């Protein structure tokens, strides 16, 4: 039987789940949608770290760098008059842009050196933000741009954009893993020198998944600041975020697509 036959039921079930989740704000109050928004953030983080480490073999303890950049990018963009929810999307894409020059540095490292190198990158970004008084320095900033919405409406809009970003990122990750690039990533994870010797485009494959993980973590940070309305460098750049990612992925199953979702639910 062709391997592609099981795909439609999975797709139909996934679309149905998203549709059901989309109507939650019409039936439940802001308290429920706020908690579900936090869950969507955790799922995004878990799926992105799993794509990076579980499939690409790049174990990082510094993905909080992009969480923090995403959160603070929303603050900066709204200061320049950009709509708060548009800023959430643009902040995620901005993290992807930042990841490209970052990859040129950290891809020189392997294994544990890469993991610690990413942590150093996160700390550098934290220090830069802490010393920048235009974004509140060490005390952080509030996201005042969303005050134009009524609290219940703001929570519903934040919920919907979190749901949309989570669904899109999961769909892109699934498509990536089912593509030839996904097979390349698994070959790189298992034995990078061997994969390179048989013609696998190692640098390109790793850069694509690194870019995706940066966008996903940036989206999580941007949604978090929209959900809490406040951000501080010590919290948003905390290595505790990576601890959550590792715990969720290992609990649900490293290198499986459903595992990070189950880990986040737990």
N, C-alpha and C positions, 0 to 999 in steps of 0.2 A: 504494500500500500504506500502511496506517496506520503512523504512526511509532512507535506503542506496541508493535508486535509483537516487536521485538528485545529487549524488556525481560525476559521470563521467562528466556531462556537466561543473560543476564547475572546475574540474581538467583540462578538455580540454581548457576551456577559460583561465585558469591561465597559462597553458603551452604556449598557443598562445600569451598571453600578454608578457611573458618573452622572447619568441622568437623575437617578434616585437621590444621590448626594446633592445635586444642584437645587433640589426643591426643599432641602432641609431648612433654610432660613424662613420659609413660608410657614413652617409648622412648629419650629422650636425657637426659643429665645436666644438672645446674644450670648448667654452663658454657655449654651451647647455649641454654638457656632465658633466661639472662641476656643473651646477645647478641641474641636475638630480641626480648626486651623492649625493649632499646635501639632496635632497628629500629622497633618499634611506636610508640615515642615520637617518632621522627623522622618517621614517616608521619603521625601526628596533627598534628605541627607544620606539616609541608608542606601537608597538606590544608587546615588552618585558614588559613594565610597565603595560599594560593591563592584560597580563598573570599573572603577579605578584599580582596586586591589584584587578583586575576585576574578576579573577577566583580563585586565591589563598587567597584573602582577606588580603594580606600583603602590606599595604600602606607604601611605602618607599619614603623618601625625600633625599636619599643618594646614588642613583644609579650612580651618577657622580663618585663615587669611582671607579667603574669598567670601566667607560669611560676613566678616567685618567690613570688607570693601563694599559688598552689596548693600549693607545697612547704611553705611555712611554716604554712599553714592546717592541714595534716596534723599537724604538730608540736603546734600549739596544741590542736587537737581531741583528740589522744591524751593530752595532759596533763590534759584534763578527763574522761578515762575512756572516750572513744569508741573503739570497736574500730578498729584501724589501717586495715583495708580498707574499712570503712564510711566512715572519715574521708577516704579517697582520693576516693570518689564525692562526698561532701559538700563537700570542698574545691573540686572542679571547679565545682559549682553555686554555691558562695560566690563564685568568680571572676566568674560571670555576674552576681551581685548587685552586685559592685563595679564591673562594667563600665557599669552604667546611669548612676550619677552621673558617672563618668569621661567617658562619651559626651557629657554636657551641656557639658562643657568643651572637649573636643577637636573636636567637630563644628562648632565655630565657625571652625575652621581648614580650609584647603584645600591640596591638593597637597603641596609640600615642607614647608609650615608644619605640616600634619597629621603628616607623618612625623617631623619633629624634635620636635613637641609630644608625641608618644607616647614618644619617647626621654626627654624631660624627666620625663614621668609615671613611667617606669620608674626613673629615677634618684632621684626623690622617694621612691618606695616603698623603694628600696634603702637610702637614708639613714635612713628611719624604722626599718627593721629593724635596721640596723647600730647604732643608738643605743638599741635596746630590749634590755636585759640579760635580760629574761625568756625571750627566745628565743635567747640566746647571744651577742647583740651581733655584733661583727665576726668572732668566731671560729666562729660557727655552732653547730649542735646535732646530736646523734645521735637517730635515731628508735628509742628503746629499746622502744617498745610492741610491736614485732614480734619481740622476742627470745623471746617465749613459744612461738614456733614453731620446730621443728627447721629447720636451714638449708635442707635439700632441700625440705621442705614450704613454707617461706616463699617460696623462689624460684618454686616451682610456682604458688602462690596469686598471687604478684605477676604472673607471666606471664599467668595466666588473666584477671586483672582488667584488665591492659593490653590483651590481645586483645579483651575484651568492650567496653572503652571505645573502642578504635580502630574496631571494627566498627559500633558504635552511632553514633559521630560521622560516619563515612563514609556510613552509610545516611541520616542526617539531612541531611547536606550534599547527597547525590544527590537526595533528595526535594525539598529546597529549590530546587536549581538547575533541576529539572524543573517547578517550580510557576510560577504567574504572578509570584510574588515574584522568582524567578530571572531572568525576563525583565526585570523592573523594574530589577534590579541591573545587568544588562548595559547597559540604556539609560542608567542613571546613570553607569556607567563610561565610556561612549562620549561622552556630552554631558549633564552634570547639569542645566544651565539649560534645555536643550531638553526633557529628560525631565520636569522640574518643570512646564514650561509646558503640557504635554499631559496633566497630571493624575496623573503617577506619584507615589505617596506616598514622596518621597525620604527624609525623616527616618525614617519607620518602617522602610523597607527597609534603610537603612544601619544602623539600630540593631539590627535582627534579626541581620544577619550579624556585626556587631560583638560582640553578645552571644554568638553561637555560637562565634566565634573565641576569645573570652575563656574560655569554658567548656572548649574544646578545649585551649588552651594551659595552662589551670589543671590539667586532667587529666594533661597531659604532665609538668608539674612535680610533681604529686602522685605519679605513678607513678615518676618519677625518684628521689624521696627514698625511696620504698618499695623501690626496686631497689638503691640505693647505701647506704641507712641513714644518710646524713649529708648535711647541707646547710650551705652558707655563703653569705652575701649576695653576695659578690663573684663567685662562680661561677654561682649560680642567676639572678642579675639581670644577667648579662653580656650585652653586645650581640652576643657571638659566637653566641648562640642565633638571633638574627635573621639573622646572616650565613649560618648553616646553612639557615634557611628559604628565604632568597632564592636561595641556590645551588641547592638541591634543586628549587625550583619553576621557575627559569629553565632548569635543565638538562633537566628532564622536559617542560616545556611550560606556560607561563603561560596560564591560562584554559582548561585541559583537565582533565578529572576524573582520568584515569589518570596524567597527567604527574607530579604530586607523588609518587605511589607509585614510579614508575620512578626519579625523582630520588633518593628516599630509599634505594632499593636500590643505586643506583650509589654 
